[in-house]
């Protein structure tokens, strides 16, 4: 199908493009920018006057809950949520039921996702069998099945010898490891940041050192083995500084932050709002500001949604008993725009944190609008002002700490491989 996108403001961070021009799509790829290629006849025209055309968003952490947790969400519901949020590619953590520790499970997930003809799915394989932290999975077989990296998700890996062996093996074959730094024993039974709110509310606390001690172990073993490491969902000022030093030392490390921690702090828990029960916990205002600064100076490479739909019954429990997680796929774009507006960041620079940078972490030739690239695009109205209402979200999980917040930026069209998969 040939598609002509006309009169849109096209923003492409990789090619440093920010101008009003037309985009021409043919055979699932970007055929030309500005002027139509010879012989081009459009079978569909999208009028993007007053709209912004960007590469499709790429989300580094989106739980689809399949297989095994369909009561929380289904592949159909979450893929619909993804394209409604302008997300054209996403990676999903391995903490399904059963975990993604066998090639057959990975192949099944990719097959099911592909047949939905919506966003592209890149599974992250389980680092250890059953995520139990005891035995390494067959990483090479999982890569052949379609895994892009290996992770424990939020499951603990307390045996440092297993972590050392994992890094040695991964370094041998250049497999990237995606790890979440949180010491199991220091965070055990904790539900909130060890600060003013946890003390006032009597909530079991998770100190910042739970993150920094785990991160110190990972960095030490990384230096020992030369493994490539991606740190997922950093949450503290101290953690950001440790990664800053590691990058300064030339270590092959990348890092992301969730939209929740970019905008919220422990103060937003208020009177036990279980929608703010997250992993990692929302930390202090100082930590939040440090995350923003780290994202601006490049210490933090990318923004993700950390999409974790949760069953409503599990969220309606008292804060300490509720299940951690928040929906985020449909909110990634407006929350990135809100952050960019608050820190006066050019739109192109902000967009790169959710497109080009995640693509580089995933090792994909994506997140840009170069001629010949796959036509994965998001077209949105930057002036559209709307209120976040959980009932209106397409995700099966309606749990969001941004409930009732007014945001701007509404996705009008999402294209994947040259096909319109979502239209407002």
N, C-alpha and C positions, 0 to 999 in steps of 0.2 A: 504494500500500500504506500502510495506517495502522499505525504502530508506537508502542507504549507502552513507554517506558523508565522503570522504577519503582525508587524507593528509592535512587537513586544520589546521590553527592555531586557536584553540578553546579558547575563552575568556569568562569566566563565573564569574562575580564579586562576586556573592553570595557564590560560592564554592571555591573562590580564585584559580581558574584554569586559567592558561595561558600556553598552551603547544600544540605542534603539535600532534593530535590524531584523530582517526576516531569517527564518530557519527553514531549510528544505530537507525533508527526510525521504529516503528511498531505500527499499529492501532492508528495513530495520536499522539503517545507519544514517548518520548525518551526511547528507550529500553536498550541502553548500551552505554558506552563511552570506547574507547580504543579497546577492543576485542569484537567480535560479540557474541551475546547470542547463546545458544545452538539451533541448528535447524534453524538459521536465513538464509533466502534466499532473496537476494535483488531483487526487481522488477525494481528498478531504482538506478543508481549510479551517484553521483555528484562528479566530481574531483575538490577538493578545494585546489589543490597545489598552493601555493603562495597567497592564499586567507585567510581571517579572518572569522571565524564563531562565531557569537554572538547571544544572545537572541534577538528576534525581538524588535524593538524600540517601546516605548509606549509614545504617545503624549498626553499631558494633555489639550491641547486647539487647536482644529481643527474645524473650521467652515465648514460644508458641504453644507450650504445654502438651504437645503431642510428641511421642506416644505416652499414654497412661494417665494424663491429668485432664481429660476432656471435660470434666465437670467444672474446671476453672476456665478453660478456653478451648476452642477448636482451631485447627489449621485454617479453616475457611473464615472464621470470624477475625482472626488476627492478621491474615493476609489482606482481608478487606480493609482492616484498620490501617495497615501499612500503606497501601496505595492511596487511601483517603488522606493520609498525612504526607503524601509526596515522597514516601520512602520506596525506592526501587530495588534496593539490595539490603539484606540484613544478615547478620550472623546470629545463630541461636546457641546458647550455652547447652552443655550436655546433661544437665540435671533433670532429665525426663524420667519416666518410669516404664520400662527400665532405662537406665542411663545410656547415652550414645557411646557404648564401648564395644560394639560389634559392627562389622561392615554391613551386614544385612539391615540393621536398624537405620544406619545412615543412608543407605541406598533407598530404602522405603520412604524415608522422610523427603529426600530430594525428589523422588518420583512423584510423590503425592503433591508436593509444592509445585513442581513443574507443570503438572496437569491442571493446576488452577489458573495458569496463565496470568499470574499477577506479579508480585515482587520476586526477585531472585533470592534464594536461600543458600547460605553458606554455613553448614554445620561446624561447630567446634567439637572435636571429639573428647571423650573422657580420657584423662591422663592416667587414671588407675582403674582397674576392673571394679565395676559397680560403684565407682567414686569412693571406695572404702579406704584408699590411701595405703594399700598393702602391696599390690602387684601392678606393674606397668601393663598397659594395654598394648596390643599389636599396632603400634603407631603407623608403620609403613602400610599395613593393610587398610587402616582407616583413612590414610591419605589417598590411597587408590580408590576408596569408596566415595571420596569427595570432601573429607575434612580439611579445613584450612589452617587449623591450629589445635592445640590441646590445652585442656583446662580442668580444674577441679570444681568449677563454678563456685558455689559458696560452701562446698563440702571441705572439711579440714584435711590437711596433709601434715600430720604431726611428726612423722618419721623423716628427719632430715636426710637420712641415708637414702630413702626412696626418692626424695627430691633431688639429691645429688645425682643419682643414677638416671633419673628422668632428664636432667639437664645435660648429662654426658651423652645420652643416647640422642636427644634432640639436637645437640650441637653437631654430632657426627653427620646427621642427615639434613641439617639446617631446617628442622621443624620448629616453628615458633611456639613458645609456651605463653599462655595467657593466664596470669595468676592474680588472685584477689588477696591482698595483704591484710589478714586479720588473724592474730594469734588465737588459737582455739581455746586455750585455757583462760586467757585474760578476758575473752569475750563471752565465755560460757554463761548462758542464761541471761546475758545482758540484752537490753532492748533500747537503750538511749545513751547519748553522749554523756560522759562523766563530767557534768557541769551543773550549772544553776538549776536547770529545769528538772533533771533527774533527781537532784537533791530535794527540791521543793515538792515534787510529785511522788517521791518515794519509789522511783523506778530503778531497777537493777541497771548498773552503768557499764559502759564499754569505754575504757580509757583510750586516749590517743596512742599510748605506747603499745596497745594491741596491734595497731597498724604499723608503727615504726619498727617494732621488734621483728614482726613477720617480714617487713620489707628489708630490714638489715640482713636477715638470713638469706633472703632471695638474692640480694645484691652480692653478698659474699660468695655464694655458690655460683652466681653468674660470672663473677670475675675469675673464679677457679676453672670454669668449664668453657666459657666463651659462648654460652647459649644465648639465643635471641629471646628477649623477654618483653612482654607487653603487660603493663600493670593496669588492671581494670578497676574503675570506680575509686580513684584516690579520693580521700575525704578530709585530710588535715593539712594545716600549714607545714607541720614538721615533715610530713610525707612528701609534700611538694618540694621542699628544700633538699631532701635526700635524693630525689629524682633529678633535680637541677644539678647537683654535684656529680651524680653518675653520668649524666649527659656531658657535663664539662670534662669528665675524665675519658670520654670517648666510648663509653659502653653502648652496645646496640640495644637500647631500651626505648620503648614508647609508652604512652600513658593516656588514659582517657578519664573524663569526669562525666557524671550523669547530670541531666538538666535539673534534677531535684536539688542536688547539692550546689548547683550554680546559683540557685535562686532562694533556697530556704536554709534555715538554721534551726537549732534546737528550740528557739523561741516560738517557732510555728507549731510545735506540739500543743501549745496552749493548754486547754483542759482535756488532755488525753485524747487528742484526735488520732485515731488509729490509722488514718490515711497517711500519717507522717511516721508510721512504724516502717522503717526501711533498713536495708542492708547495703552498705554500711550505714550507721546511724547519722542523722543530721547533727552536725557539730556546731561549734560556736560561730558567732558573726565574724570573728577574726579568721577562723578557718575558711569560712565562705569567701571572704575578701581575698584570702591568699589563693584560693582556687581560681578566682577570677583573674588575679594578677598572673598566675602561672599559665593560664590559658592565653593571656595577651602576649606574654614574652616567649611563648613557644615551649615552655617546660612541659605543659600538658598539650598533647598533640590534637586531641579530638573530643567532641561532645557526643554522648550517646543518650538514648532514652532510658536505658536500664528497664525496659518494658517488662513488667512482671504482673500479669493479671492474676487476681486472687478471687476465690469464691466469696460472694457477698456475706455469707454466714460466718466465714472465717475472719472477716473484717469488722463485723459488728460486735465482736467480743471485747472485753476490757483491753486496754492498750497492751499490757504485758502478755496477754494470752492470744492476742490477734496474730494473724499471719503477716509476715513482713512482705512488702512489695507494693508497687504502684503501676498503673497503666501509663503509657507514655508515647506510643508510636504516633498517635494523631496530634500530639502536643509538641513534638520535637521542633518543628519549624517555627511555630509562634513563640516558643520559649527561647530559641536561638535569636530570633528577631528582637525579642524583648531585652535580652542581655546586650545585644549589639547597640540598641538604642540607649540603654542605661550607661554604657561605658563609652558612647560616641565612637564606635568602631565602624569603619566603612563596611557596607553590606557585603562586598566581595570577600573581605577578610573573614567576616563571620560565617558566610556560606561555606568557605573552604574547610572550616572545622567540622562540618557535617557532610561533606562531599569528598573533596580531594584528599584530605588527610586520612579519613577512615579507609579510603580505597588503597592508599599507600600502605597502611598497616595490614590490610588484608592481602596485599600483593596483587591487586587487581588493576588492570588498565581501564579505569572507570573514574567517575567523578569529574569529568570534563566534557566539553562540547567541541572537541576537535573534529575536523572533517574526516570521515572514515570511522569515527568512534560509534559504538552502539548508541542508538537513540533512546537513552534512558533520561527522561526529563521530568521536571516539575514546573508547572506554570501556576503562579499564585498572585492573588490580589494583595499588594502590600498595605492598602488602605482599609481593607475590610476589618471592621472592629466587631468582635463577637465575644460572648460570655461562655466560658467553659461550663457545660452542663453534662454531668456523667451520663444521663439518660440518652443524650444525643450521640454519644460515642459509639462507633461501630464495634470496637473491641468488646468481647464478652465480659471482660473485667472492667468495672465502672469505678474502681478505686483510684482516686487521684487527689493529692494534696492541694491541687490548684483549682478545686471545685469553687465555682462562683467568680473566678478571676476574669477580668476583662483583658483580652489580648488582641493583637492585630496580626494580619497575615492569614489568608484563607486559601487553601489549595483549590484551584479551579479545574486543572487537568493534570493527570499523571500518565506518562507514556513509558512503556517498557518495550524495548526492542522495536520501536517504531509503531507500537499499537497503543491506542488510548484505552487504558485499563481502569481509569477513573475519570468521571466528569461530574462536576458539581450540579 
